[in-house]
Amino acid sequence: VIASLHGTPADEAVALTNRAACYSKLGDTAASEADCRRAVGLAPLYAKAYSRLCASLPAEHDDAAPAAAAAVALSLPQPPSAELRALYDAAAAAASTRSLGLPELSRLAIASTSAECTAALMRGAKLVVLRPGAYEYHQPMASFALVGLGSVELRSRSSSHSSHAVYASRGITAQLVNVALVGLLHNAAACVDDGTLRLIGCSVRDYEGAGVLAAGPSAQAYLVSCAFERCAKMAVEVREGASVEAYDCLVQGCKQGFNAYGGARSLVLKGCTILRCTNEGVFASGSVQNAHRTREERQGEYVPPPFLTVPNAVSLAAEAWGRERCCALSLSVTDCNISSNCSLGLSCDNGCQAEVRTSSFEWNDPYSVLVKGNSDVSIAACRFVFAGKSSTSWWAQKGGGSALKLAGVHVAINYGGDVQVVGCAFAGAEELAVE
């Protein structure tokens, strides 16, 4: 009915927001939320739509804090109403490790240009709301948050020493909401190095480098409802003591999905969808190496299989870092869809400690899950679909393994590692379900 009024998008947004208020009075918060989200999409600078969206959500919802921040910022320089102040305070109090942290109201600002954003941060703002447009990243010396309204793009400054669109260095927390990230020189679009990075509703698409790099013993990254599509490298790289948690993220058409190796501490994936990667959907390699392989390397007798990619200097340094510290990698995969990846769905190697629960693996080539290298892996209540036909993956072809068949769980040379497969459903040849 509202769309048939043939008004402007702004008129429709006002009508939707008013109807949302009616739904809220009737106790139908789901309908109120839906109308507010439509209103925000039509008019991304309409403050009332954000305040009513926040009111329709639980305070702990991922979108509650950004909506409250947007509503307050768009009302500046006027102070927020008592109702909006209460919503803001509730969202701030409910913040968790995966949600946007809100500063004091006096530390909130709004910007339309890169210069305005930089000036606000230099004046001491902790959270800057960005109106639609393209911005250049200026690395602050303190923790900060950027919340995009509508279509917002954040690029690395060509004159900056950093080629990342955002960089969280030691002791800094960087929070970004609803921002498309673009880096330079094939480096990661977002990087956290012994700091904390929180990305909510952000995206990296059609990019020549990696999406996110987390490196350093104190590095932590929280990725919520982010999209990584068609990245020429991995979507997310984790190494040298870093930890990453990803919730409800989409990875599609990248060279590799999540890559945790070289001393990475932990990787948590919950509700993620990982599709059609050229290499592994998830590569999880600890830093525990068996004695036989260590002896071969020390004596110069080890010859890598022909299907392995030659590591670069950065990868070799990370591997050495992890082995010196004998880092254990913890992997948790829950409620994920890992499908149609061209060279393994999930690979666990070198002492990876993995729990895989209630996830779906379909049409991964050649195996949905590969376990080897003294890894302890527990797989429960998962679904596997595989064809049993010959593998066409580059991994199999380079290794001369044309006889490899698409299978469910494949346990290779795993030494003393323990593998448990419990309560799973397999659609495919029975002999290829677990081999």
C-alpha positions, 0 to 999 in steps of 0.5 A: 500500500505504501509503495503504491502512493508513488511518493519519493523514496524519502516520503516512503521512508517516512510512511514506513517509519510511522507504520513501524511505530504503529507496529511497535505499539501493537507489540509486533517488533518483527514487523516494526523492524522490517519496516525500519530496515526498508526505511533506512535503505530508502533514506539512509540519512533519516534519523527517526528510522534509525531510532525506531529500528534500535527500539525494535531490536533487543539491546544486544542485537548486532545492529542495535548499537550502530542504529543508536549511533546513527540516530544520535549523530544525524540529530547533531548538534541537537542533544538526543531526546530522553527516549533516544538517550535511553536506547543509546545507553542500553545498547552501550551497556549490552555490548559484547566482543562481537558488537559495536562498542559505543563511547560517551555521547560527547565523543560522537561525531558525523562527517561527509568527507575524509577531511571532516572525519580526520578532523573529528578523530583529531579532536578526540571523537571515538566514533564517527558516523559517515554519510554516503560517499568515498573516504580515505583512511587516516590512521588514528593514534587511538582507538576509533569506530566508523559507522557507514550510512548507506553506501560508504567506501573506505580506501587506503590513502595513496600517500600513506605508509599503510596500504590497508584500508584500515589498520589496527596496530598495537593497543588500538581497537578499530571498529567499522560498520557497514563499510566497503574496504579497498586497500592498495598494492595487493595487500590485505584490505584490513589488517590487525597487528597486535590490536583489535579489529571489529568489522560488522556488515563490512565487505571486500569484493573484487579485490586483488589482495586478501580481505583481512589479515590478523597477525601478532600474539595480541591480535584479535579480529571479530567479523560479523555479517561480513562479505568477502567475494572474489578476492584474488587471495584468501578472504581471511588470513590468521597467523603468528599468535592471532585469533579470529572469530567470524559470525554469519559471514559470506565467503564466495569465489575467493582463492582461499576462504579462511587460512589459519597457519604459522602460529595462529592461536584460534579460529572460530566460525559460526553460521558462516557460508564458504562457497566456490573457493579455488583452494581450501574453504578452510585451511587450519594448520597448527605448528606441531610437526612430527619427528620424521618430517623434522629430521628430513628437513634438517638433513635436507631430505624433505621434498614437498609434494608437487601439488603444494604451492611454493610458500613465499617469504612471509609464509615461511617466516610465519611457519618458523615463528609458530614452530619455535613456539610450538603453537597449538591451533584451536578450530571451532566450526558450527552451523556453517555451510562449506560447499563447492570448494575446488580443493578441499572443504576443510583441511586440518593439519599439523596438530590442529585441534578441531571441533566441527558441529552441525555444519553442511559440506556439499560437493567439495573436491576432492574431500569435504574434510581432510585430516592429517599431521597429528590432528585431533578432530571431532565431527558431529551432527554434520551433513556430507554430500559427495559425488564419488566421481574423479577429482578435477581439482588442481590439488589432485591433478598436480599430484598425479592423483586423477584416481582420487574420488570425491569423498566425505571425510578423508583421514590421511597419515595422522600419526597419533591424532584422534578423529571422531565422526558421530551422528553425521549424515552422508549422501554418496558412496558408502565406502567414501563416507569416511576413509 
